[in-house]
Amino acid sequence: MGGCLVLSSSKEISSTEKLLDLIRNDDQQGKLPDTPTTSQSRKTKKNNVPGLLTGKNVSVGVDIGRDELKLVKVGRLSGSQRELLDYKKVPIKAGMSSNSPAFAGFLRSELDLFCGSGKAVDLWGLIQSEKVDVQNIRIPKVGKKQLENAVSWTVKKNTPFSEEKTVLDFEIQGEVIESGVRKLSVLACIAPKREIEEMEDLFNEIGFPLTGITLIPFALQNLFRTDWISSVDQTVATLYIGNDSSRIDIFSDGNLTMSRVIKAGVESMADSLMEEYAASSSDMMTLDNAKRLIYTLGYDAQPVEESARFGLDKEKIFEMISPALKRLVGQVERTFEHYAVTLGSDRVSFIYVFCDMDICRPFIDYVGNELRIGSEVLDPLSPENPYSGNAASDASVSHRVSLVSTLGLALSDTAYTPNLIFPFSDKEKLKNIKTFNRVIISTFAVVMLLLFGIFFWLGGVVDKKEVKLAGLEQQMDKGIQAIETPARNLVTEITGNRLTLKKFKDRYFGLAIIGELSKLTPEKLSLLSVKAGEEMAVKKEGEKPAKGMIIQGIVEGAPGSFEPVLAKYVLALSKSPMFNKVSIDKSSVGPFHASEALHFTLFVDFAEELK
């Protein structure tokens, strides 16, 4: 590893010593250097997008931690771009279980304040579990029908799992060449089904159904896919330093290509600090004491009681934890080597570092110097970021960094974020249903055009016959007996034609009705059933039975658009020459394919000419 610690040499300066100099520098908390996030090109793009937002284009990330609830709200600008609207961190009372009624009431109250009714926003939840596994695999090129089986078999080979207890989701990231063979690069994840269902049930019970549930690596991926953090033509990595473990995520062209958990974190550094201190002092230092001392290294940290008690300044603390930090960075370097050499991928050129504690500048520079690449704190809510606006301008660095995962969660979208509520298999089923519906509609449209052509042609034939009949009738009125027999034959022929036309009408009446419905039915509205016959439409007492039909269907899409879509559909039916009266019998919002839809029932009376 580059930049090894050589404390015994007076001629060489190690990375640790360089960073200790940074701690001594009074200006270390000054302005940070520019990163890809604050490039001029990003600011130019911000000026080209509209700033007006509507409630229908708002999404909220909900991160339920051990001791606090984090909420971030963003609004859509254009395409996949978003803008920060608000954020909030709320402490969770000690001892409050996540499956208790008290917690459900607490969560409902906070979401009410932050989201309003919840109907105008997309809610995304985060699942954090030791049983979650993210893998980047490569499979042979197979057809769509064999794709899910190929992915499942490959993942099971690496990590055996039960299909009854586990949710498998994946996305195809493109083609790669491995040993001269074309294969598909797939990002797959497995997560415990029970934890997903428990989270989904919790939000359903409090009246805030989730749009999706995803994982932290995918939340970070959203930062790059929405261009909140620019990574054009770069392979970048993020290093999250947790309490007892850390995680490395590597991204190429905005795609998550590797995720690895390292069993080293703040506790490892605290252990190193305790060992180094015990070697030079008889005073007893506990694990909590060591952690509090490490936290004083941060940007916004304040002095603690332990600093005076143990007589350790920031320089000495960093020097004592450097062995553990060096081991952590060594794991990161080996991961990068495996990614570049073994997997044959591009080398990582930049690394972002973040954690839930108050991270410090020396941590970041030490990581970058040891890896010999650029490094920076992962601070997407920085005021310099054009998408952050003024919402987080007064927040401290540590406060903003602690919201990284929650912001990424709020940037989720089913179009580009793996969704454990709606995995790949369900997306394919829905896609197949929509494709089948489009084929049916196209077929009926063609049949309808053909029927209309035949209908107009027969109408022209009948008109000509009727004109000829009228002329013959005039001749008969004048007493020309010679044409009586031919005229009667012609009348018989016309009568037969009319009967034939009536039979034609009766035979193709249903197809004509379905064709008209297919033409008028919008994309977001799906018909579940259509029943036609006598006495199907609404009637007043004493009136003759009306001939019509009952239509049952659903309206999908954003909840706020349900009623306008249905109203527009009713108006379109009313204007059709084939229908006389359209009335709504029932309409209510209910569940449909892990989301909500408007279920409705319509009564439609046929036009008088068709009865």
N, C-alpha and C positions, 0 to 999 in steps of 0.2 A: 504493500500500500504506500502511496506517495505521501510525503510529509510526515515521516515517522518521528516520534518523540526521541530526541537525543539530548537528554538533560545534562549528561556528564561532559558534553563537548562545549568548550568555550568559543569555538569558531562557527558552530552551526546553530541556527535559531530554528526551533521546531514550530509547528503550527500552533501548539498550545502556548508557547511563549509569545508568539505574535499576537494571539488573541488576548493574552494577559495584558499586553500593552494597550489593547483596545479598551479593556476595563478601566485601566488607569486614565484613559483619555476622558477629559470632562465633556467633550463634545460627542460622545458615543451615542447620545440620544437625540442627535440632530436629525436633519432631513435624510431620508434613505435614498440611495441611488435609484435611478429609473430602472424599471423592470419591463418585461414584455407587456405587462398589464397597462402601463401608462405611456405607451407609445403614441406618437403624433397621429398615426393612421387610425388608431382607435377613437381618438377625439374627433377626427374628421367624420368617421362613420356615425358618431353620436349626433352630429349636427344635421345629418341627412334623414333622420327618422322622426316620426311624429311624436309628440309628447302627450297627446290626449289619450286617456285610458278609460275603459269602461269596466264595470264590475264583472262582466262576463269573461274578461281577459286577465283575471287575477288568480294566482296560485299561492298556496301557503304551505311551507314546510313545518312539520310538527316533530320535534326531536324530544322524546321523553327520556331523560337521563336518570342517574341514580338519585341526584339531589336537586335537580332543577329542570324546568320545562323551558325549551327554547322554541321560539316562533319567529319565522321570517316570512314577510309578504312581498311578492314581486308582481309587477304588471307587465303585460306584453307590449312591446313597442312595434316591431314588425318582424315577420318570419319567426325565427327562433330566439330573437333578441328580447331581453327583459330589462326592467328597471326596478331598483329597490324602492319599495314604498314604505315599509315599516319593519321593525323587529322588536322583540321583547324577550327578556329572560326572567322567569319567575321561580323562586325557590320552592321546592317540594318539602312539606313538613316531614321531619324525621319520623320514621316508623309507619308512614302512610304506604300501604301496599298498593301496587298498581291494579290489583283485581278487587279492590274494596269499593263499596258504594261511595265512601268519602272521596276517593281519588276520582271516580267517575264524575261526581258533582264538581270537584275542583277543576277538572279538565273541561267540562261543559261550560262552566262560568268563564274560564279564561278564553275559550274559543268564541263564546258569545261576544266578549268585549273586543277581541282581536279581529274576528271575521264577520260579525253580524249574524245573519240567519244561516250562513254557510251555504246557501243555495246558489250564490253567485260566484263562488270560488271553487277551485280544485284543491283538495287536501291530499297531501302526500305524507305518509308515515315512514319511519325508519326502523328497521329491525336489526338489532345487534345481538348476535348469539355466537357462542363458541362453535356451534354446529354448522354455521354458515361456511361455505367453501366456494371460492371463485377460481376458475381454471380457464386458461387459454389453451385450447386443444386444436389438433388438426385431424381432419377426417377425410377419407376419399370422397371424390365428387360423386354424389348419388342424386337420385331423383327426389322430388319433394316428399313423396310418400315414404321414402326410406330415411329421410333426413333426421327425424326425431329419434328413430331407433338407433341410427349410427351414433348420434351424439350421446344418447343414454348409455349405450354399450361402452363407449370410450370413457365417459365419466365414471361409470361403475368400475371399470378396470383400474382406474386411479384411486377412486374413493367409493367403496361399496356403500349403497344406500337402499332403503326400502321405499318403493314407489308409493305405498299406502301412507307412509309417514313423512314423505318429503316432497317438496315442490321443485321441479327442475325447470329452469328457464335458460334461454340462450339466444344469441344473436349471431348472424353470419357477418363477419367483418371483411370478407373478400377472399380472393384466390391467392395462394402462395405456391411456390415451387420448392419441394423438399426432395432431395436426392434425385432431381430430374423429373419428379412426378408432380403433377398439378393436384393440389389438395385445397380444401376449404379451411380457412382460419375461423375458429368459432370461439366466442367468449361464453362460457357456461357457468351457471351457479346453481347450487343446491341449498335449500333452506328448510328448516323444520316446519311442516304444514301446521302443526298445532299452534305454534307461536304466531304464525300469520293469521290463522283463524281467530285466535284470542284477541289480537290487535284489531282485526276487522270488526269483530263482535262488539268490542268496547266502543268504537266510534259509531257503530250503527245504533247502539243503545242510547247514546247521548244525543242522537239526532244530527250527527256530523259524519255522514258516510265518507269513507276514504275513496279517492280516485285511484290511488295506487300505493303500493308498499315496495320499497327498494332497499338497497344496501349502500353503505358508506362509499365503497369504491365507485359505484355507479353515480352517486351524488357528486363526487369529485369529477367524474367524467362529464357531467352536465356543465361544469364550469368551462370546460374546453369546447364542448359541442355547441354551446350558445355563444361562444366567443367572448364570454365574460373575462376569461384569461386567454390571451392570444398564444398559440403554439404552432403557428404556421411554419411548415418545413422544419419542425423540431421534434426530437424525442425527449420528452421531459419526464421527471419523476416527482412524486410527492413523498415526503417522509413524515409520518405522524408519530410523535413520541408520546406514548401513553403511560399509564401508571406502572403496570407490570409487563406490558408488551408494546411493541411498535409495529407499524405497518408501512411497507413500501408499495407504491402503486406507480406503474410505468405507463405512459400515454404516448401514442404515436399517431399523428394526424387527428388528434381529438379522440382516438379510440383507446380504451383501456386494454393493454396487451399483457400485463402481468400484475398480480397482486400477491404479496407475500407477507406473512406475519412473523415477526422476530420476537423471541422471548427475552426481550431486554427493554427496559424503560427507565422511568424515574426511580423506581425502587432499586434497580441495579446501580444507578449513580449514587443513591443514598447509601447503599451497602458499601460502595467504594469510599465514600466520604467517612463513614463510621470506622472502616478499617484503617484508613490513613490517619484519622484523628486518634484512634486508640493506640497507634504505634508511637505517638509522641506525647500523650497525655493520659493521666489516670482518671480524668473526669468521664462520667458515663454519658454517652450520647445515644438517644433512642432513634428508631426509624423515623418517627414523626419530627423529632428535632432536625434530623438530617434533611428531610423533605422541605421543611420550612426554610432552612438555610439555602437550599438549591433554588427555591422560588424567589429568593431575594436577588437573583441574577437577572431578572426580567426587566423589560423596558420600563414598566410602570410600578415595579416593586417598591415597597416601603421597608425600612429597617424593622427587624423583628427582635424579640427578646433574646433569642439564641445568638445573635450576632455579637452582642456584648458578653454574654455568658461564656461562650466558647472562644472568644477572641479571634474570630475569623472574618477577614474582609472578603470582598467579592473575588479578588485576585487569588487568594489562598483557597477559597472554596472551589473555584474553577480548576485550579491545579490538582486538587485532591480527587475530583470526579473525572478527570481526563482519562484515566485508564479505562473506566467503564464506557465513557463516550467513545474512546478509540475502538473498543471491542464492538460497539454498536455500529460505528461507521465501517468497520471491517466487514460486518455482515452485509451492509449495503453495497460495498464494493464487490464482494463475491457475487451478490445477486446481479449486479450490472454486468460482471464478466460472464456469468452464465447466460444472461439475456443476449449479449452481443456475440459471444464465441460459440456457445453450445447451440443456441437457437438461431444464430445467423442473422440477428436483427441489428438495426442501426444502434450505435452507441448513444447512451444518454448524454445530452449536452447541457442540461440545466436541472437543478433540483430545488423544489420548494419545501420548506420545513415549517411545521406547525404542531401545536399541541394545545391541550386544554389549560395548561398552566401558563404563567407569564413568561413566554419564551424570550431569550435574550440574544442580542446581536452576536456575541462571541460563539454561541452555539451554531448559529447559521454560517458564520465565516469559517469556523472549524470544519464543519461538514464539507463545505465547498473546497477548502484548501486541501483537505485529505483526499477528496475524490478528484481534485484537479479540474473541476467544472464550475460554472457559475452557480450561485446559490442566493436565495432570498427567502424571507418569511412569506408564507402563503397568506396574504391579506387582501382578498378580493373586495372587501368593503372599504378599502382605503379611499379617502376623499379624492385622490388623484385618479381613481377609476371613474371613467365617464358615466358608467351605469349605476354607480352608487348614489349619485345625486348628493343631497344634503342630509339624508336621513341618518347617516352614521358619522357625520363630520365632527361631532363632539365626543365620540366614543374613543376610549383608549385603544392602543394597539392590541393589548391582551384581550380586551373585551370583544374587539372585532374578530380576532383570530379564533376565539372560542366559538364563533358562529359560522365557521367555514362549512362544516358538514350540513348545517341547517339551511344555509343559503343554497348549497348545491341541491339539497332536497327540494327546496321551493322552485328551483329551475327545472324540475322534472316535467316530462311530457311523454305520454304513451308512445308518441311517434318515434322517440329516440332514447327513451329510458326503459331498461328492463323492469317489468312490473310483475311482482310475485302474485298479485291478485289476478292478473290477466296475462299469463305466460304465453310463450310462443305457440303452444298447441292450440290454445283458445283463440289466439289471433288468426291462426291459419283456418280454423273452423269458421270464424266469422267472415274471413276473406272469401272462403269457398261459397258460403251462403250468399254473400253479396254478388259474387261472380255468377252464380246460378240464377239469382234474381235478374241480373242484367241480361242474361241470355234469354230468360223467359219473356222479359219485357220487349227485347228486340224482336223475338219470334212473333209475339202478338202484334207488334207494330207492323211487321211485314204482312201478317195475315189480315190485319185491319185495312191496310192499304189495298190489298187484293180484293177484299170484300166491298170496299167503297167503290173500286173500279167496276166490279160486277154489278153493284147496286145501281150506279149511274148509267151503265150500259143498258141494263134491263129497263130502267126508267125511260131512257130515250126510245127504246123499242115500243114500250107501252104508249108513250106520247104519240108516236107515229101511227100506231094502230088506232088510237082514239080519234086522231084527226081524220083518218080514212073512214072510220065508222061514222063520224059526224057527217061527212059528205054523203055517204050512202043513205043515212037517215033522211037527209034533205031530199035526196032523189026519191026515196020511198014516199015521203010526204007529198010529192008531186004526182004520185000515182003511176010511177014507172014500174009496172009489174014485172018487167023482164029481168030486173035485178033483184027480185025478192029472194030467190033461192041463194044466189051468191052472197047476198047481204046476211042471210041467216047463218050461212056457213062461217062468214067472217065473225059474226057475233059469237058463235060457238067457239071459234078459235081464240078470240080475245078473252072470253070467259075462262077458257082453259089456261091462257097465259096468266090471268090474274090469280087463278088458283095456284098455279106454279110459283108465282112470285110470293104469294102468301106462305106457301110451304117453305120456300127459300128463306123468307123472313123468320119463320118459326124455327127453322133448323139452325140458322146462324145468329139468331138473336143473342144468345149467351156470349158467343165470341165477340160480337160487336160491343156488348156491354163491357166485357173484360178488357177489350182493346181500348175503349174510351177511358176506363179506370187506369190502365197502364200509362196512357198518355198524360193523364192529369195528376198522377201520384208523384210527388216530389221525392228526391233521394233520401231525405231524412225521415220519411214516413213509410212504414211497412204495414201491409194489409195481412191480418191473420186469418180472416174468414169473410166470405161474401155469401149471403143467402138471399135468394130471390123467389118470388111467387105471390099468390093472392094474399091479401090481408097482411102484408109484411110492413107497410108503412103506417104512420100514425093516422087514425081516423077519428072524427067526431061522431057522437051518437046519432044514428039515423041516416048517416051518409052511406053511399054504396061502398062495397069493399074496394080498397085501393090496391093497385098492383105496383109493387116496388121491391126494395131489397134492404137488408140489414148488413152494414159493414162494420167489422171489428178490426182494430189495428192499433199500432203504437207509433209514437213520435220519439225519435232518438236525438241525441245531440246535447247542446248546452241546455240546462234546465230552464233558463230564462227564455229560450226560443220555442218551448213546447206550444204554448197557446197561439202565438202568431202563426206558426206553421200550420196548425190545425184549422185556424180561422181562414187562412188563405186557401187551404184545400177545400173547405166547405164552400167558399165563394166560387172557386173554380168549377166545382160540381154543379152549383146552382146555375152558372152561366152556360153549361153544356146544353145543346139542343136535345139531348137524349134524356135529360132529367128535368123534373118539374119543381119539386120541393125537396130541400135537404135540411134535416134538423138533427141536432146533437142530443142523443138520449143520455149518454153517460160519458164522463171524462174524469180520470184520476191519475195521479202520479204513483208509480209503483216500481218495484225492482225488475230489472231485465238484464241478463248477462253481466252480473257483477256491477251494474250501474243502474241509474234510474231512467225511466221512460214514461211518457204520458199514454195511458191506455184509454181508448175511446170506443164508443159505439154510435153509429150514425144510422138514421132512417132516411131512405131516399125513395121518392116517388117518381115513377117513370113519366116521361112526357106523354101527352094525350095521343100523339100520333103512333106511339109504340104499344099502346095498351090493346 
